[in-house]
């Protein structure tokens, strides 16, 4: 897994055989919360499960949330 940090987004690239899957995480706090909350609502029952399923290092995501002034609420399964 390779992490490419760019000005407006973080690109997480995972190579699977001949496929390349990319998940873009926006730097904008509102957009970051929207993307994560949509994935948590529709696909994952916890932030740890999201990180595992999307091949994102939990430490990288936690740092992004901290910088954006956001935190994960386990009881509500959402970023606030």
Beta strands, then each sheet from edge to edge (+ up, - down):
strand 1: 2-5
strand 2: 9-16
strand 3: 19-26
strand 4: 72-73
strand 5: 78-79
sheet 1: 1+ 2- 3+
sheet 2: 4+ 5-
end
